[in-house]
Amino acid sequence: MNVNDNLIKIAFAAHPHGIKGEVELRLINPDPNDSILDDEMKVWLFPFNEKSKLKKDGEEWEIKKVRFGNKIICELGGIKDRTHLESILPFELFVARDAFPEPDGDEVYLVDLIDMQVVDVEGNELGKLESFSDNGHQYLFNVRLNEGGGTLMTLPYVDAFFPKIDMEKKQITMILPEYTE
């Protein structure tokens, strides 16, 4: 994704809805009440695989209308009919980071933590947060350690391993797990 590193993936689309060219979206965040998608919003679509006729480096589109219910149904501006929509499926849907509201209090967007320095409780640098994922029960942090030839360590994002995030210093405090044999 070289168009803009400020884009955040928020949905995936693989199935049309009806015959008018509407699409069913699967949100990354499972709670549609927290979605920032809205009518007339600009979004970026990237092909999920070679079946999609979207440009490899993405295309900007506009949401004409989005409806939330048992399914999230979206009408994209410029889609003529179901056949036209099917030509761009499957795709991933991204929005600009600045479209998100500022987090409250001590809340953070996990995407804002990527590339932050990871330190131990004494402040010694351990590595960087490379990415995160969700296993369905909790978020997992993937930390690229400086030692061990750049080993990637994956740990659950819980206080026992990550007791503090300092947004001002751009540091995440990590407690390394103790291994026993």
C-alpha positions in Angstrom: 0.0 0.0 0.0 2.2 2.8 -1.2 -0.5 5.3 -2.1 -0.7 6.6 1.5 0.7 5.0 4.6 -2.0 6.9 6.5 -4.7 4.4 5.4 -6.3 2.0 7.8 -8.0 -1.2 6.7 -11.5 -1.4 8.2 -13.4 -3.8 6.0 -13.4 -6.6 3.5 -15.8 -7.3 0.7 -16.3 -10.5 -1.3 -20.1 -10.7 -1.9 -22.6 -8.5 -3.8 -26.0 -7.8 -2.2 -29.0 -7.8 -4.5 -29.0 -6.9 -8.2 -28.4 -3.1 -8.0 -24.6 -3.3 -7.3 -24.6 -3.0 -3.5 -21.9 -4.8 -1.6 -21.9 -6.7 1.7 -19.0 -5.5 4.0 -17.3 -7.5 6.7 -15.9 -5.0 9.2 -12.5 -5.6 10.9 -14.0 -4.2 14.1 -16.9 -6.6 14.9 -19.0 -3.9 16.5 -20.9 -1.9 13.8 -21.8 0.7 16.4 -18.1 1.7 16.5 -17.8 2.0 12.7 -16.8 5.4 11.2 -18.2 4.5 7.8 -20.8 7.0 6.7 -22.7 8.2 3.6 -20.6 10.3 1.2 -17.3 9.2 2.8 -14.2 8.8 0.7 -12.6 5.4 0.9 -9.8 3.5 -0.7 -10.3 0.1 -2.3 -7.5 -2.4 -2.8 -7.8 -5.7 -4.7 -7.7 -8.7 -2.4 -6.5 -11.0 -5.1 -6.1 -11.2 -8.9 -9.9 -11.6 -9.5 -10.5 -8.0 -8.7 -10.1 -5.5 -11.5 -9.1 -2.7 -9.1 -5.7 -1.1 -9.7 -3.0 -2.8 -7.6 -2.1 0.4 -5.9 -5.7 1.1 -4.9 -8.5 3.4 -6.1 -10.3 6.1 -4.3 -14.1 5.7 -4.2 -17.1 7.3 -2.4 -19.7 5.6 -0.3 -23.1 6.8 -1.6 -24.9 5.1 1.2 -24.2 2.6 4.0 -26.8 0.6 6.0 -26.1 -1.2 9.3 -28.2 -4.1 10.4 -27.7 -7.9 10.3 -25.4 -7.2 7.4 -23.5 -4.0 6.5 -24.7 -3.1 3.0 -22.8 -0.4 1.1 -23.6 1.4 -2.2 -20.5 2.8 -3.9 -20.7 5.8 -6.2 -20.0 4.9 -9.8 -21.1 1.3 -9.6 -23.6 0.7 -12.4 -25.0 -2.7 -11.5 -24.2 -6.1 -9.9 -22.0 -7.1 -12.9 -19.9 -4.0 -12.5 -19.5 -4.6 -8.8 -18.5 -8.2 -9.3 -15.7 -7.1 -11.5 -13.9 -5.3 -8.6 -14.6 -8.0 -6.0 -13.0 -9.1 -3.7 -11.5 -6.0 -2.2 -10.3 -4.5 1.1 -11.7 -1.1 2.2 -9.4 1.5 3.8 -10.1 4.9 5.3 -7.7 7.7 6.1 -6.4 7.7 9.7 -7.5 11.3 10.2 -11.1 10.2 9.6 -11.1 8.6 13.0 -12.1 10.6 16.1 -9.4 11.3 18.7 -9.3 8.5 21.4 -10.6 9.3 24.8 -8.4 9.5 27.9 -5.9 6.6 28.0 -7.4 4.9 25.0 -5.2 4.4 21.9 -5.7 3.1 18.4 -3.4 0.1 18.0 -2.4 1.2 14.6 -0.8 4.3 16.2 1.5 2.0 18.1 3.2 0.4 15.1 6.9 1.2 14.9 6.9 2.5 18.5 10.0 1.7 20.6 9.6 -1.2 23.0 11.5 -0.9 26.3 11.9 -2.9 29.5 10.8 -1.5 32.9 14.2 0.2 33.3 13.8 2.0 29.9 16.3 -0.2 28.0 15.4 -0.6 24.4 14.2 -4.1 23.5 13.0 -3.5 19.9 10.0 -2.1 18.0 6.3 -3.0 17.7 6.1 -4.4 14.2 2.4 -5.2 13.9 -0.5 -6.6 15.8 -3.2 -9.1 15.2 -6.4 -10.4 16.8 -6.9 -14.1 17.6 -10.6 -13.6 18.4 -10.0 -13.5 22.1 -7.4 -10.8 22.5 -4.9 -8.6 20.6 -1.4 -9.9 20.0 1.6 -7.7 19.7 4.4 -8.7 17.3 7.6 -7.2 18.6 10.8 -7.3 16.6 13.6 -7.7 19.2 17.0 -6.1 18.7 18.8 -9.1 20.2 18.8 -12.6 18.7 19.2 -11.4 15.1 15.9 -9.6 15.1 13.7 -12.3 16.4 10.0 -11.7 16.2 8.2 -12.2 19.5 4.4 -12.5 19.7 2.7 -11.8 23.0 -0.9 -11.1 24.1 -1.6 -7.4 24.7 -2.2 -7.7 28.4 -0.9 -5.8 31.4 1.3 -8.7 32.5 3.4 -8.2 29.3 2.7 -4.6 28.3 2.0 -2.6 31.5 2.5 0.9 30.0 2.1 2.8 26.8 3.6 6.3 26.8 2.3 8.2 23.7 4.4 11.3 24.4 7.7 9.3 24.5 6.4 6.9 21.8 7.4 4.0 24.0 5.7 0.7 25.0 7.0 -0.9 28.2 7.3 -4.7 27.9 8.0 -7.3 30.5 9.7 -10.3 28.9 8.3 -13.7 29.7 10.4 -16.0 31.8 11.0 -19.4 30.3 11.4 -22.6 32.3 12.5 -25.9 31.0 
